[in-house]
């Protein structure tokens, strides 16, 4: 069973104010992904997750590779696409230094399948590195809250996608540290994959609409 995420309501309020939002079940996700974008497409997925998988509001698992596969056809050709994935990718906690973790063959295979499924002219921003957890606190998730701050307060809408994601990486990596007796002192390192082949448009509110979030 998928339980409510602490701070998720704050994320929803902030996203509604900033870019609009819509909570979807797996079937609705799949139907919406078949729609055609205009100039660009930005999808924000905020959910529970594991490596290569996120969960819908109905608790059903959706492979990220399956989501990406809807954006490789002719209708999305020559359009810039950006995904922001706010979800855990494992259970490891980042103490601020790189830690090697064992991975089973199936996990490595799933990760490579997800990587190869990302279509051309696409950038994907993950809240955390492979194998690691993404933090959520009462004020919302670190990635989404930082993104909203960039879009509203720090000139984020004037940045091209690559520069926006790089700044988002920096803000989370250097400005966030978890608190508490058990989980205190932990860091979060987002990462992104960029397969853009041309100069991408600036990320503005017209890139978002409620049916795509």
C-alpha positions in Angstrom: 0.0 0.0 0.0 1.2 3.5 -0.8 1.0 5.8 2.2 0.7 9.6 2.1 4.0 11.4 1.8 4.9 14.0 4.4 5.0 17.5 2.9 3.4 16.4 -0.4 0.5 18.8 0.2 3.0 21.7 0.4 4.5 20.6 -2.9 1.0 20.5 -4.5 0.1 24.0 -3.3 3.4 25.4 -4.5 3.1 23.7 -7.9 -0.5 24.8 -8.3 0.6 28.4 -7.6 3.6 28.2 -9.8 2.8 25.9 -12.7 -0.5 24.0 -12.1 -0.9 20.4 -11.2 -3.1 17.3 -11.5 -2.9 14.1 -9.5 -3.3 11.1 -11.8 -3.8 7.3 -11.6 -1.8 5.0 -13.8 -4.5 4.7 -16.5 -4.9 8.5 -16.6 -1.1 8.9 -16.8 -1.0 6.7 -19.9 -3.9 8.5 -21.6 -2.4 11.9 -21.0 1.0 10.9 -22.3 -0.6 10.2 -25.7 -1.5 13.9 -26.2 0.7 16.0 -28.4 2.7 18.9 -27.0 3.2 22.2 -28.9 6.5 23.9 -28.5 7.9 21.9 -25.6 6.8 19.5 -22.9 7.6 19.5 -19.2 6.4 16.7 -17.0 6.8 16.7 -13.2 6.3 13.3 -11.5 6.1 13.4 -7.7 5.5 10.0 -6.1 7.0 7.1 -4.2 9.5 5.3 -6.2 12.3 2.7 -6.6 15.1 2.6 -9.2 13.4 3.0 -12.6 9.8 2.9 -11.2 7.2 5.3 -9.8 3.8 4.6 -8.3 0.5 6.1 -9.4 -2.2 7.4 -7.0 -3.8 3.9 -7.1 -0.5 2.3 -5.9 0.3 0.6 -9.2 3.9 0.7 -10.4 4.7 2.5 -13.6 8.2 2.0 -15.2 9.8 5.2 -16.2 11.0 3.5 -19.4 7.3 3.0 -20.3 6.6 6.7 -19.7 9.5 7.8 -21.8 8.5 5.5 -24.7 5.5 7.7 -25.4 7.7 10.6 -26.4 9.8 9.0 -29.1 7.3 9.1 -32.0 6.9 11.6 -34.9 4.5 13.8 -33.0 7.2 14.7 -30.5 10.1 15.0 -32.9 12.0 18.2 -32.8 10.3 19.2 -29.5 12.3 19.7 -26.3 11.1 17.5 -23.5 11.9 17.8 -19.8 11.0 15.4 -17.0 11.5 16.1 -13.3 11.3 13.0 -11.2 10.6 13.6 -7.5 10.9 10.0 -6.2 13.3 7.8 -4.3 15.6 5.6 -6.4 16.6 3.3 -3.5 17.1 3.3 0.2 20.7 4.5 0.7 21.3 7.8 2.5 24.0 10.2 1.3 26.5 11.2 4.0 28.2 13.7 1.7 30.8 11.2 0.3 30.4 8.8 -2.6 29.7 5.3 -1.3 29.9 2.3 -3.6 26.8 0.0 -3.2 26.3 -3.5 -4.6 23.7 -3.8 -7.3 22.1 -7.0 -8.5 22.2 -7.8 -12.2 18.4 -7.2 -12.6 18.7 -3.7 -11.1 21.5 -2.8 -13.4 19.6 -4.2 -16.3 16.5 -2.2 -15.4 18.6 1.0 -15.1 20.2 0.5 -18.5 16.8 -0.2 -20.0 15.5 3.1 -18.6 18.5 5.0 -19.9 18.2 3.6 -23.4 14.4 4.4 -23.4 14.9 8.2 -23.1 14.2 9.7 -26.5 16.3 12.2 -28.3 15.8 15.9 -27.4 15.0 15.0 -23.8 16.4 16.0 -20.5 15.5 14.1 -17.3 16.1 15.6 -13.8 16.1 13.1 -11.0 15.7 14.2 -7.4 18.6 12.0 -6.3 21.3 9.7 -7.5 20.8 6.0 -8.4 20.2 3.9 -5.3 19.5 6.8 -3.0 16.5 8.1 -1.2 15.0 11.6 -1.9 14.0 13.6 1.2 10.6 14.9 2.0 9.9 17.2 4.9 6.8 19.1 6.2 7.6 22.0 3.9 7.7 19.8 0.8 10.3 17.9 -1.2 13.7 19.5 -1.6 13.8 19.3 -5.4 10.3 20.7 -6.0 10.5 23.5 -3.5 13.9 24.5 -4.8 12.6 24.4 -8.4 9.6 26.6 -7.5 11.9 29.1 -5.8 14.1 29.3 -8.9 11.1 29.8 -11.2 9.5 32.5 -9.0 12.3 34.3 -7.2 15.7 33.9 -8.9 15.1 34.4 -12.6 14.7 30.7 -13.3 12.3 31.4 -16.2 15.0 33.3 -18.0 17.4 30.3 -18.0 17.7 27.7 -20.7 17.0 24.1 -19.6 20.6 23.0 -19.1 21.5 26.1 -17.0 18.3 25.8 -14.9 19.0 22.1 -14.1 22.7 22.9 -13.3 21.6 25.7 -10.9 19.0 23.3 -9.4 21.7 20.7 -8.9 23.9 23.3 -7.1 21.2 24.7 -4.8 20.1 21.2 -3.6 23.6 19.8 -3.3 25.1 22.7 -1.4 22.2 24.2 0.5 20.3 21.2 1.8 21.2 19.0 4.8 18.7 16.9 6.6 18.0 17.4 10.3 17.1 15.1 13.2 18.6 12.6 15.5 18.4 9.7 13.2 18.6 11.1 9.7 20.5 14.4 10.5 23.5 15.4 8.5 22.5 13.7 5.2 22.8 15.3 1.8 20.8 14.9 -1.4 22.5 15.0 -4.8 20.2 15.4 -7.8 21.4 14.4 -11.2 20.2 14.9 -14.8 20.6 13.2 -18.1 20.6 15.5 -21.1 20.0 14.3 -24.6 19.1 17.7 -26.1 20.6 18.1 -29.6 19.8 21.8 -30.1 19.5 24.9 -28.0 16.5 24.3 -25.8 13.9 27.0 -25.1 13.7 28.7 -21.8 11.5 27.1 -19.2 8.5 29.3 -18.8 4.9 28.7 -17.6 3.7 28.1 -21.1 5.8 24.8 -21.0 3.4 23.6 -18.3 -0.3 22.8 -18.2 -2.4 21.0 -15.7 -2.9 17.9 -17.9 0.8 17.3 -18.2 1.8 17.4 -14.6 
